[in-house]
């Protein structure tokens, strides 16, 4: 049971919490009950199920997200992943809405296709990079916004295209960085991830490009306002660490390791969660 809980990597959901909080912060009159259900379903059912599928099919021996030495997987992990997905669908349908349940179904299918040996989107670097960042970023933002605002049409979502794309842009930068220490492990399975395709230094150059684009997106959306100033202040620790890490990697590529990657993920999550959490009360 302990191994199963470890492979669910529930704390890893904290890294995706900024997307939920961003959508919540931009909602003028959110349904509080639905917001809680969406939060619980995403971060304690859907995302952990996705982590479990990935662990089950990959059977990693080297470091993966939040697990420096992952324990062996068992068939029970596969059944638990299916159970979590099923519970998420039922709760989403009953307590949130049909459109949100449809999102949960599509997300679950994509997460299976990402790792399953018969499809294994993970083998296709550009395709998997695009699909993961769109589904975890823009689509998740839109699904959360639609659900907690009880929208019955897609027209009100049009106004949210900028923050949705910023979520994807952030992930286009961060996602390959989460793969940068796994090149050897991915090569053993024949997976050409985006980070392997770009190379270690290329992964950092890619991150710089998309983070700059995200900055432009935040500027375009917030303008020169208090939220933008607050964002700049709160992101300073993250940007300082990223700059330091990039410099260290340029000196020695062995610095692109598990420890530094997890520090980047943690800083990014804390800084953005604090920012969007504050926005919810402004």
C-alpha positions as CSV (number, residue, x, y, z in Angstrom):
1,X,0.0,0.0,0.0
2,X,2.9,2.4,0.8
3,X,4.4,1.8,-2.7
4,X,1.0,2.6,-4.3
5,X,0.7,5.9,-2.3
6,X,4.2,6.9,-3.3
7,X,3.5,6.3,-7.0
8,X,0.3,8.3,-6.9
9,X,2.6,11.3,-6.1
10,X,-0.2,13.3,-4.7
11,X,2.1,16.1,-3.5
12,X,3.1,16.5,-7.2
13,X,-0.5,17.9,-7.8
14,X,0.7,20.9,-5.9
15,X,2.8,21.8,-9.0
16,X,-0.4,22.0,-11.1
17,X,-2.4,23.9,-8.5
18,X,-1.5,27.3,-10.0
19,X,-3.8,26.6,-13.0
20,X,-6.8,26.0,-10.8
21,X,-6.0,29.1,-8.7
22,X,-5.5,31.2,-11.8
23,X,-9.0,30.2,-13.1
24,X,-10.5,30.8,-9.7
25,X,-8.9,34.2,-9.3
26,X,-10.4,35.3,-12.6
27,X,-13.9,34.3,-11.7
28,X,-16.1,37.1,-10.4
29,X,-18.9,34.9,-8.9
30,X,-17.6,31.3,-8.6
31,X,-19.8,28.6,-7.2
32,X,-18.0,27.7,-4.0
33,X,-19.2,24.2,-3.7
34,X,-18.3,23.3,-7.3
35,X,-14.9,25.0,-6.9
36,X,-14.2,22.7,-3.9
37,X,-15.3,19.6,-5.9
38,X,-13.2,20.6,-8.9
39,X,-10.2,21.1,-6.6
40,X,-10.6,17.7,-4.9
41,X,-11.3,15.8,-8.1
42,X,-8.4,17.2,-10.0
43,X,-5.7,17.1,-7.4
44,X,-6.6,14.0,-5.4
45,X,-8.1,11.8,-8.1
46,X,-7.4,12.7,-11.8
47,X,-3.8,13.9,-11.5
48,X,-2.7,11.1,-9.1
49,X,-4.3,8.5,-11.4
50,X,-2.3,9.9,-14.3
51,X,0.9,9.6,-12.3
52,X,0.0,6.0,-11.4
53,X,-0.5,5.1,-15.0
54,X,2.8,6.6,-16.0
55,X,4.6,4.8,-13.2
56,X,3.0,1.5,-14.0
57,X,3.9,1.5,-17.7
58,X,7.3,3.1,-17.3
59,X,8.5,1.0,-14.4
60,X,11.2,3.5,-13.8
61,X,14.3,2.5,-11.9
62,X,15.8,6.0,-11.9
63,X,14.5,9.2,-10.4
64,X,11.0,10.5,-11.4
65,X,9.0,13.4,-10.2
66,X,9.2,13.6,-6.4
67,X,10.6,10.1,-6.2
68,X,14.4,9.9,-6.3
69,X,14.4,6.1,-5.9
70,X,10.9,4.9,-7.0
71,X,9.7,1.6,-5.5
72,X,8.7,-1.3,-7.8
73,X,5.2,-1.2,-9.3
74,X,2.6,-3.9,-9.0
75,X,-0.7,-4.8,-10.8
76,X,-2.5,-3.2,-7.8
77,X,-1.2,0.2,-8.9
78,X,-2.9,-0.3,-12.3
79,X,-6.3,-1.1,-10.6
80,X,-6.0,1.8,-8.2
81,X,-5.4,4.2,-11.1
82,X,-8.5,2.9,-12.9
83,X,-10.5,3.2,-9.7
84,X,-9.4,6.8,-9.1
85,X,-10.3,7.7,-12.7
86,X,-13.7,6.1,-12.3
87,X,-14.4,7.9,-9.1
88,X,-13.4,11.2,-10.6
89,X,-15.8,10.7,-13.5
90,X,-18.7,9.8,-11.2
91,X,-18.1,12.7,-8.8
92,X,-17.5,15.1,-11.7
93,X,-20.8,14.1,-13.4
94,X,-22.8,14.2,-10.1
95,X,-21.4,17.3,-8.4
96,X,-19.9,19.5,-11.1
97,X,-21.5,18.9,-14.5
98,X,-21.5,17.0,-17.8
99,X,-18.9,19.2,-19.5
100,X,-16.5,18.8,-16.7
101,X,-17.0,15.1,-16.7
102,X,-16.3,15.1,-20.4
103,X,-13.0,16.9,-19.7
104,X,-12.1,14.3,-17.1
105,X,-12.8,11.5,-19.6
106,X,-10.7,13.0,-22.3
107,X,-7.8,13.9,-19.9
108,X,-7.9,10.3,-18.6
109,X,-7.7,8.8,-22.1
110,X,-4.9,11.1,-23.1
111,X,-2.9,10.2,-19.9
112,X,-3.3,6.5,-20.8
113,X,-2.2,7.0,-24.4
114,X,0.8,9.0,-23.1
115,X,2.3,5.9,-21.4
116,X,0.6,2.8,-22.8
117,X,3.0,0.7,-24.9
118,X,0.6,0.3,-27.8
119,X,0.3,4.1,-28.3
120,X,3.0,5.7,-26.1
121,X,2.7,9.3,-27.1
122,X,5.8,9.8,-24.9
123,X,7.9,8.4,-27.8
124,X,7.0,11.3,-30.0
125,X,8.7,14.4,-28.5
126,X,6.9,17.3,-30.3
127,X,3.5,15.6,-30.2
128,X,3.6,14.7,-26.5
129,X,5.0,18.1,-25.6
130,X,2.2,19.8,-27.4
131,X,-0.6,17.5,-26.1
132,X,0.6,17.5,-22.5
133,X,1.0,21.3,-22.2
134,X,-2.3,22.0,-23.9
135,X,-4.3,19.5,-21.8
136,X,-2.6,20.3,-18.5
137,X,-2.5,24.0,-19.3
138,X,-5.1,25.7,-21.5
139,X,-7.7,23.0,-21.5
140,X,-7.5,22.5,-17.7
141,X,-7.8,26.2,-17.2
142,X,-10.9,26.4,-19.4
143,X,-12.4,23.3,-17.8
144,X,-12.0,24.8,-14.3
145,X,-13.3,28.2,-15.3
146,X,-16.3,26.7,-17.1
147,X,-17.2,24.4,-14.1
148,X,-16.9,26.9,-11.2
149,X,-18.7,29.6,-13.1
150,X,-21.5,27.2,-14.2
151,X,-21.2,28.3,-17.8
152,X,-23.7,26.6,-20.2
153,X,-22.1,27.9,-23.4
154,X,-18.6,28.4,-24.7
155,X,-19.0,32.1,-25.6
156,X,-17.9,33.5,-22.1
157,X,-14.8,31.4,-22.4
158,X,-13.5,33.5,-25.3
159,X,-12.5,36.2,-22.9
160,X,-10.2,33.8,-21.1
161,X,-8.0,32.8,-24.1
162,X,-5.1,34.8,-22.9
163,X,-4.7,33.3,-19.4
164,X,-5.4,29.9,-20.8
165,X,-2.5,30.3,-23.3
166,X,-0.2,31.6,-20.6
167,X,-0.8,28.4,-18.6
168,X,0.3,26.4,-21.7
169,X,3.2,28.7,-22.3
170,X,4.4,28.2,-18.8
171,X,4.2,24.4,-19.2
172,X,6.0,24.5,-22.6
173,X,8.9,25.9,-20.7
174,X,8.7,23.8,-17.6
175,X,7.7,20.4,-19.0
176,X,11.0,19.7,-20.8
177,X,12.9,20.8,-17.8
178,X,11.2,18.1,-15.8
179,X,12.7,15.6,-18.2
180,X,16.2,17.0,-18.3
181,X,17.7,14.6,-15.7
182,X,15.9,11.5,-17.2
183,X,17.8,11.3,-20.6
184,X,19.5,8.0,-19.7
185,X,16.4,6.4,-18.3
186,X,14.3,7.5,-21.3
187,X,16.9,6.3,-23.7
188,X,16.7,2.8,-22.2
189,X,13.0,2.6,-23.1
190,X,13.5,4.2,-26.5
191,X,11.5,7.3,-25.5
192,X,12.6,10.4,-27.4
193,X,11.3,13.1,-25.1
194,X,11.3,16.8,-25.9
195,X,14.3,17.3,-23.6
196,X,16.3,14.6,-25.3
197,X,15.5,16.1,-28.7
198,X,16.5,19.5,-27.6
199,X,19.6,18.4,-25.6
200,X,20.4,19.6,-22.1
201,X,21.4,23.2,-23.0
202,X,18.6,23.3,-25.7
203,X,16.1,22.5,-23.0
204,X,17.2,25.6,-21.0
205,X,17.1,27.8,-24.1
206,X,13.6,26.6,-24.9
207,X,12.6,27.4,-21.3
208,X,13.9,30.9,-21.6
209,X,11.9,31.5,-24.8
210,X,8.6,30.3,-23.5
211,X,9.1,32.1,-20.1
212,X,9.7,35.3,-21.9
213,X,6.5,34.7,-24.0
214,X,4.6,34.0,-20.7
215,X,5.9,37.3,-19.4
216,X,4.5,39.0,-22.4
217,X,1.2,37.3,-21.9
218,X,0.9,38.4,-18.3
219,X,1.8,41.9,-19.4
220,X,-0.9,41.8,-22.1
221,X,-3.5,40.5,-19.8
222,X,-2.9,42.4,-16.6
223,X,-1.3,45.6,-18.0
224,X,0.8,47.9,-15.8
225,X,-1.3,47.2,-12.7
226,X,-0.8,46.1,-9.1
227,X,-1.2,42.4,-10.1
228,X,1.7,42.6,-12.5
229,X,3.9,44.3,-10.0
230,X,3.0,41.7,-7.4
231,X,3.8,39.0,-10.0
232,X,7.2,40.4,-10.7
233,X,8.1,40.6,-7.0
234,X,6.8,37.1,-6.2
235,X,8.5,35.5,-9.2
236,X,11.9,37.0,-8.4
237,X,13.1,33.9,-6.3
238,X,12.1,31.6,-9.2
239,X,13.8,33.6,-11.9
240,X,16.9,34.0,-9.8
241,X,17.2,30.3,-9.2
242,X,16.5,29.5,-12.8
243,X,19.3,32.0,-13.9
244,X,21.7,30.4,-11.4
245,X,20.8,26.9,-12.5
246,X,21.2,27.8,-16.2
247,X,24.7,29.2,-15.4
248,X,25.7,26.1,-13.5
249,X,24.5,23.8,-16.3
250,X,26.5,25.8,-18.8
251,X,29.6,25.0,-16.7
252,X,28.7,21.4,-16.2
253,X,25.7,19.6,-17.7
254,X,25.7,17.2,-14.7
255,X,24.0,20.0,-12.8
256,X,20.9,19.2,-14.8
257,X,19.9,16.7,-12.1
258,X,16.9,15.5,-10.1
259,X,17.6,17.8,-7.1
260,X,17.8,21.0,-9.0
261,X,14.8,20.1,-11.1
262,X,12.7,19.5,-8.0
263,X,13.8,22.8,-6.5
264,X,12.7,24.6,-9.7
265,X,9.3,22.8,-9.6
266,X,8.8,23.7,-6.0
267,X,9.8,27.4,-6.4
268,X,7.6,27.7,-9.5
269,X,4.6,26.2,-7.7
270,X,5.1,28.2,-4.4
271,X,5.6,31.5,-6.2
272,X,2.6,31.1,-8.6
273,X,0.3,29.6,-5.9
274,X,1.0,32.5,-3.6
275,X,0.4,35.0,-6.5
276,X,-2.9,33.5,-7.7
277,X,-4.0,32.8,-4.1
278,X,-3.6,36.6,-3.4
279,X,-5.5,37.4,-6.6
280,X,-8.4,35.4,-5.4
281,X,-8.9,38.0,-2.6
282,X,-8.1,41.2,-4.5
